[in-house]
Amino acid sequence: MAAVTMRLPALRAPLDSSARRGGEKHLVAPGDTITTDTGYMRGHGTYVEDDKLIASVAGVVERVNKLVCVRALKARYNGEIGDIVVGRITEVQQKRWKVETNSRLDSVLLLSSINLPGGELRRKSAEDELAMRDYLQEGDLISAEVQSIFSDGAVSLHTRSLKYGKLAQGVLVQVSPSLVKRQKTHFHDLPCGASVILGNNGFIWIYPTPEQKDDEAGGYTANLEPVPLSDREVISRLRNCIMALVTQKMMLFDTSILYCYEASLPHQIKDILKPEVTEEIVLEARQRLLDLEG
């Protein structure tokens, strides 16, 4: 007979008063008037009608000087030059790979935009073109940087650094791109013994922290050695913590993930995604972040 888990209703724990200090986000729905001030410039997600700036999508209002835009709460990834992305190879074509990066169109990784194994930089020859599938083939996961944006909105990638390249031995988590906080670096070695790549496109890669920094997740050779149970448990816990943060619509960055991980330690890994446990650990992580800011 299968075991049944029953939960009783519980009161929601109140946030500290500091949680509300400056924490309000200006949320708008399509058709809402953002401002009637004609001095503002129209950005993405807005349009002008009768001298009013109106939202065209549901999301958060963002202001940069006089530019006003609305960042959609749920949308496909729109690439920006310099973004770090995690993607999956979907097709090998002539002198290029097609990459799924959670955007409207498949992204492109040109043969001329990669480092050959060993970090060698040189002009790519016909032999390299014939050996493309030896480097990357369909189904491979890679980390890359956005090099440019084509006129149709498609993204061109490059992996001209040893920190980029094929990914192996880890867990891929897919979240909304709007929940990934933009930072100076999106590669983080967490003190719990695992590392994360927070792709701006909403693809997050969790993997054991490599012992040798030279062999970081980059390169084109997959490490197929067994991963110790302790590392797998840490990765699984991190994965469930990220899903818990996503459930509560918390921004994902190294500190929020680490605080949530530490708050989850009293609980078993499988229990983290139970609603009452999720709420408890995310509330604790949110409170620590507020204390840090205060």
Disulfide bonds with the S-S distance in Angstrom:
none
